[in-house]
Each structure stands twice: as C-alpha cells, then as structure tokens.
C-alpha cells in the first residue's frame, strides 16, 4: 500500500473502529450527544496514525535490508567473476602487451603507420588491464587497517601528483583546508578515495575547467567535498552515479566512484552527490571522527 494512502486510510479506519467500540460499551442508543464521539474519534485517529507510521517505518527498513542483501549477493557474484577474469584474461593480456612492446622497440623495419598501429594496440591492452584492475578492486572486500592519519596531507600528496596533468589540460585547482587534525582511518584506502574523486573531476573536464576541494569539520564528522564543472548530471541519474560502470564520460571505467563509496562505507561514512547549476557537480564524503 502507498504510504500516503496508508496515512489517510488508517486514521479513518481507526476512528470508525473506536466509534463502534463506544457503541458496544454504551449500548446502541440513538440519543447520544455529539461530544460523546470526540473521544473515540480522537483516540481512533491517533492509533491509526501510529500504526501507519510504524508500518511505514518497518517497510522502509525492510526495503533497505533487501537492497543491502541484494547488493551483497551481487558483490559476491561479481567477486567470483572478477577472479575468473583475472586468471583467464590477465596473463594473455600481459603476454600480448610485452610482445607488442618488444615489437615496437626492436622492429626497425616497421613503417610509421605500423608503429602507430602497434602503439594503439598497446593503449588498448593497457586500457583493458586497467578495467580488469578496477573490477578486482571493486569486487575485493575492503578491510580497513585503521591508524592515526592526516587526511589533509593525503589531499596535498594527491594534488601534487596530478598538478602537471591539471596544468596541461587547463584545470584550475583551488582548495580550502580547514581541518588538519589526525583521524583514525586507513590511510591507503582514503588515499584511493581522494585519487578517484580527483580523477573523476579531471576526466569530466577534458577541455579545461576547475576543481575546488574543501575539507571541514562538521560536528562529529569531517567532510571532504570536490566540486568541478563540465559534467551535467540530470536529477534522475544522481542516485545511479555510484553504481558500477555508470559513467557519461568518454574516459574512465565507471568504477572509481563505486570503489570510493565502498571504502567510505567501510569507515562508517557515506558518499553523496549534489547536482549544481552551470553543469557543476559536487561529491561530498562524510567520515565520522569516532
């Protein structure tokens, strides 16, 4: 039953039931005062609203549990498939890549066109390897090894790593770091989250743009927000952006944000997306401090 209909129907049914109970208690008299109906109607509507609220809450929790269970089953199946792919495909791919590299270096008699063809084949092999690697990262269970770490230092390291790439494309990077205290988390996994958020912002702006990074404390949690342009996100697609292989970019595999979400969730946090004006999108990671 629809939740809105439930909150309308249950109070009416409750009022009718308590009116009937009042007739049973007082007898079937037709000379009752109008005020005698106020109490059973009020109690009945209150009970009906309470039952509707509890049932709606129970159904919400049930649906949430069913989605979580379905996701865990999909992840388990994906893990088995990823292991099979890694075993059956990666070894031939590596052999093919090494052969192409040797051909590119040692075959002097290749024409320019053939050298370009070998280069394109190497790029394809590398891209396929990255796709398989991303699949393995997503399917592999994330088990944090927490310790005292500084999230602001990880951001600085990742920005330094991608500084030249941003300059080459024409992306202006600004930052607002207000939180510089240690947190108890897995430094390697959170470094991967920051890297994936940066790559997502860079790949969305192949012709240049901007990236704004903010790190703040809000109550009992710390928030890491990245905002960038060049990405139009319709409202009906916002809830799907963290799904595996969901991407609207030419580059990328569609796994970066899915992996980042899983890492944040294993730390007890959450990842959310906000569609902004002027083709801008903001992704915010919420991490509990305790």
C-alpha positions in Angstrom: 0.0 0.0 0.0 1.2 3.5 -0.8 2.5 5.4 2.2 0.3 8.5 1.5 -2.8 6.3 1.2 -1.9 4.5 4.4 -1.7 7.7 6.4 -5.1 8.7 5.1 -6.9 5.4 5.4 -5.6 4.1 8.8 -6.8 7.1 10.9 -10.3 6.8 9.3 -10.5 3.1 9.9 -9.2 3.7 13.5 -11.9 6.3 14.2 -14.6 4.0 12.8 -13.4 1.1 15.0 -13.3 3.1 18.2 -16.8 4.6 17.4 -18.1 1.0 17.1 -16.4 0.1 20.4 -18.0 3.0 22.1 -21.4 1.9 20.9 -20.7 -1.6 22.2 -19.7 -0.1 25.6 -22.6 2.4 25.9 -25.3 0.3 24.1 -26.9 1.0 20.8 -28.5 4.4 21.8 -29.6 6.9 19.2 -29.8 9.8 21.6 -26.1 10.2 22.2 -24.6 13.7 22.5 -22.3 14.8 19.7 -19.5 15.4 22.1 -19.5 11.7 23.0 -18.0 11.0 19.6 -15.0 13.2 20.1 -13.0 10.9 22.3 -13.4 7.7 20.2 -12.7 9.6 17.0 -9.5 11.3 18.5 -8.2 8.0 20.0 -9.0 6.1 16.9 -7.2 8.5 14.6 -4.2 8.7 16.9 -4.0 4.9 17.0 -4.4 4.7 13.2 -1.7 7.3 12.6 0.6 5.4 15.0 0.0 2.1 13.2 0.6 3.7 9.8 3.8 5.3 11.0 5.1 2.1 12.5 4.2 0.1 9.4 5.7 2.6 7.1 8.9 2.6 9.1 9.0 -1.2 9.1 8.6 -1.4 5.4 11.3 1.2 4.8 13.7 -0.8 6.9 12.7 -4.0 5.2 13.3 -2.4 1.7 16.7 -1.1 2.9 17.7 -4.5 4.2 16.5 -6.2 1.0 18.6 -3.7 -1.1 21.6 -4.3 1.1 21.2 -8.1 0.8 20.8 -7.9 -2.9 23.9 -5.8 -3.2 25.9 -8.2 -1.1 24.8 -11.1 -3.3 25.7 -9.1 -6.5 29.1 -8.3 -4.9 29.8 -11.9 -4.1 28.9 -13.0 -7.6 31.0 -10.2 -9.1 33.9 -11.2 -6.9 33.8 -14.7 -8.3 33.6 -13.4 -11.9 36.4 -11.0 -11.3 38.7 -13.7 -10.0 38.0 -15.8 -13.1 38.6 -12.9 -15.4 41.9 -12.1 -13.7 43.1 -15.6 -14.1 41.9 -16.3 -17.6 42.4 -12.9 -19.3 45.2 -11.0 -17.5 48.0 -13.4 -18.3 47.3 -13.5 -22.0 47.0 -9.7 -21.9 50.3 -9.3 -20.2 52.0 -11.6 -22.8 50.4 -9.6 -25.6 51.5 -6.3 -24.1 55.1 -7.5 -23.7 55.2 -8.8 -27.3 53.9 -5.5 -28.7 56.4 -3.6 -26.6 59.2 -5.7 -28.0 57.9 -5.4 -31.5 57.7 -1.6 -31.1 61.3 -1.4 -29.8 63.1 -4.0 -31.9 61.3 -3.9 -35.3 63.2 -1.2 -37.1 61.7 -2.0 -40.5 58.2 -1.1 -39.4 56.6 1.8 -41.2 55.3 4.9 -39.4 51.7 3.6 -39.9 52.6 0.2 -38.5 54.3 1.8 -35.5 51.3 3.9 -34.8 49.1 0.8 -35.1 51.3 -1.0 -32.5 51.0 2.0 -30.2 47.2 2.0 -30.5 47.2 -1.8 -29.7 49.4 -1.2 -26.7 47.0 1.5 -25.5 44.0 -0.9 -25.9 45.9 -3.6 -23.9 46.7 -1.1 -21.2 43.1 0.1 -21.0 41.8 -3.5 -20.8 44.2 -4.2 -18.0 43.0 -1.1 -16.1 39.4 -2.2 -16.5 40.2 -5.6 -15.1 42.2 -4.0 -12.2 39.3 -1.7 -11.4 36.9 -4.7 -11.4 39.2 -6.5 -9.0 39.4 -3.5 -6.7 35.6 -3.2 -6.6 34.9 -6.9 -6.1 37.6 -7.4 -3.5 36.3 -7.0 0.1 37.5 -3.8 1.7 39.0 -4.4 5.1 40.4 -1.2 6.6 43.6 -1.3 8.6 42.9 1.9 10.6 45.5 4.0 12.3 46.2 7.7 13.1 46.5 9.6 9.8 46.1 13.1 8.4 43.5 13.5 5.6 44.8 17.0 4.7 48.3 15.5 4.0 46.8 12.9 1.7 45.0 15.6 -0.2 48.2 17.6 -0.6 50.0 14.5 -1.9 47.4 13.7 -4.5 47.2 17.3 -5.7 50.9 17.3 -6.1 50.7 14.0 -8.1 48.1 15.4 -10.6 49.4 19.0 -10.6 51.1 18.7 -14.0 48.2 16.9 -15.6 45.8 19.7 -14.5 48.0 22.4 -15.9 48.4 20.6 -19.2 44.6 20.3 -19.6 43.9 23.8 -18.2 42.1 22.9 -15.0 42.4 25.4 -12.2 42.6 23.8 -8.7 41.7 25.6 -5.6 41.5 24.2 -2.0 40.1 25.2 1.3 41.6 23.0 4.0 40.1 23.9 7.5 40.7 20.5 9.2 44.2 19.5 9.9 43.8 17.1 12.8 44.6 13.3 12.9 41.8 10.9 12.3 41.6 7.1 12.9 41.3 5.5 9.5 43.0 3.5 6.8 45.4 5.9 5.0 45.9 3.8 1.9 42.2 3.3 1.3 41.4 7.0 1.9 44.2 7.9 -0.4 42.5 5.8 -3.1 39.2 7.7 -2.4 40.9 11.1 -2.9 42.6 9.8 -6.0 39.3 8.5 -7.5 37.5 11.8 -6.7 40.3 13.8 -8.4 40.4 11.5 -11.5 36.6 11.8 -11.8 36.8 15.6 -11.8 39.7 15.6 -14.2 38.1 13.2 -16.7 34.9 15.2 -16.7 36.8 18.3 -18.0 38.9 17.2 -21.0 38.9 20.8 -22.3 39.8 22.5 -19.0 37.8 23.8 -16.1 38.1 23.9 -12.4 38.3 21.7 -9.3 37.5 23.0 -5.8 38.4 20.9 -2.8 37.2 21.5 0.7 38.0 19.7 4.0 36.0 20.8 7.0 34.8 19.5 10.4 31.0 19.5 10.9 30.1 18.3 14.4 31.2 14.7 14.9 32.3 14.1 11.3 34.7 15.5 8.7 33.6 16.3 5.2 35.6 16.1 2.1 34.0 17.9 -0.9 35.1 18.1 -4.5 33.3 20.4 -7.0 34.0 20.5 -10.7 32.4 21.7 -13.9 32.0 20.1 -17.3 29.5 17.5 -16.0 25.8 17.7 -16.5 24.0 15.4 -14.1 20.2 15.1 -14.5 18.3 14.7 -11.3 17.0 11.2 -12.3 20.6 10.0 -12.7 22.0 11.3 -9.5 21.1 8.2 -7.5 22.8 6.0 -10.1 26.2 7.8 -10.2 27.7 5.4 -7.6 26.6 2.3 -9.4 29.3 0.1 -11.1 30.0 1.1 -14.7 27.7 4.0 -14.7 29.5 6.8 -16.5 28.8 9.6 -19.0 32.5 10.3 -19.7 34.4 9.1 -22.7 37.3 8.1 -20.5 37.1 6.1 -17.3 35.5 2.8 -16.5 32.7 3.9 -14.2 34.1 2.1 -11.2 36.0 5.0 -9.5 33.1 6.4 -7.5 31.7 2.9 -6.8 35.0 2.0 -5.2 35.2 5.3 -3.3 31.7 4.7 -1.9 32.5 1.2 -0.7 35.7 2.5 1.1 33.8 5.3 2.7 31.0 3.0 3.9 33.5 0.6 5.4 34.7 3.5 7.5 31.1 4.1 8.7 30.6 7.1 6.5 28.6 8.0 3.4 29.2 9.5 0.0 26.6 11.8 -1.6 26.4 13.7 -4.9 24.9 17.2 -5.5 23.9 18.5 -8.9 24.7 22.2 -9.1 23.9 24.9 -11.6 26.1 25.6 -14.7 27.0 21.9 -15.3 28.7 21.6 -12.0 28.6 18.6 -9.7 29.8 18.3 -6.1 30.6 15.0 -4.4 30.8 15.0 -0.6 32.4 12.3 1.6 31.2 12.2 5.2 33.6 10.5 7.6 32.8 10.0 11.3 35.6 11.2 13.6 35.0 8.5 16.2 
